[in-house]
Amino acid sequence: MSRIILSAILSSLLFVSLEALSPWTAVAEKLEKSVVFIEVLNGTGEKLGSCTGFVINAEKKSVLTAAHCAGEKVLVDGTPTYKLFLDERHDVMVLRASNIDRPALTIAKKNPDRGEQVASLGYGFGLIDPVFRVTHVSNVNLQIESLASLFVMVDSGFLPGQSGGPVVNIQGEVIAIVQRGSDSLGLGIGAEVIRSRVGRYLPD
């Protein structure tokens, strides 16, 4: 009996150890260093909503987010920004946030593969701490009538406030940006479209 109990204890400890060594833990820690909280304000300073963004060029203080997060004033981690680029058709915006000091995330060279495990991190519901979620890619060439881009679709929804945040592969490279979704799916343009629209703001 004692041997059976000892075996069960060892098995549970091994399970905990393997869980603790999940590679996504390191990815989440990496993302949190580069992801920023975005507040959207009107001309009088009234808060209209919140989004997520992430640094794409540390030297030039450039932050990528969704274009629908634009407002008369946009704050990154509580400080004013300057709008460098706005593309409403592809729903991307680049901000210059001169007071931030965060490392940049790398935009992947290619879109993800169907079935690939990916993750997102963003300030869902405007929470103080960002939310980390793991999911799978279900479509990489989704066409939506009236919208300009082909979208990457994942099989779980994004939370309100995650808009503009990164979707990354296991290497921590950005394979898509959070843009829209429902309770059961999430959509965003893939890395190839991101590079084609904002490549000039990426590091050389």
TAQUIDA-V877783 format. One record per backbone hydrogen bond with DSSP energy under -0.5 kcal/mol. NH is the residue of the N-H (numbers start at 1). CO is the residue of the C=O. Records with the same first field share a line. If there is no record, write none. Layout:
NH=CO + CO
This chain:
5=1
6=2
7=3
8=4
9=5
10=6
11=7
12=8
13=9
14=10
15=11
16=12
17=13
18=14
19=15
20=16
21=17
22=19
25=22
26=22
27=23
28=24
29=25
30=26
31=27
32=28
33=29 + 30
34=30 + 31
35=31
36=53
38=51
39=75
40=49
41=39 + 73
42=46
45=42
48=40
49=40
51=38
52=163
53=36
54=64
55=34
56=62
57=62
61=57 + 58
62=57
63=95
64=54
65=93
69=66
70=67
72=41
73=41
75=39
76=79
77=37 + 75
79=76
81=74
82=96
84=82 + 94
85=94
87=92
91=87
92=87
93=65
94=85
95=63
96=82
97=61 + 95
98=96
100=97
105=55
108=106 + 174
115=137
116=113
118=135
119=168
120=133
121=166
122=131
123=161
124=122
125=160
126=123
127=124
131=122
133=120
135=118
137=116
138=153
139=153
142=151
143=141
144=149
147=144
148=89
151=142
152=188
153=139
154=186
155=136
157=183
158=185
162=159
164=178
165=162
166=121
167=176
168=119
169=173
172=169
174=106
175=167
176=167
177=189
178=165
179=187
180=187
182=185
186=154
187=180
188=152
190=150
191=175
194=190
195=191
196=192
197=193
198=194
199=195
201=198
202=199
203=56
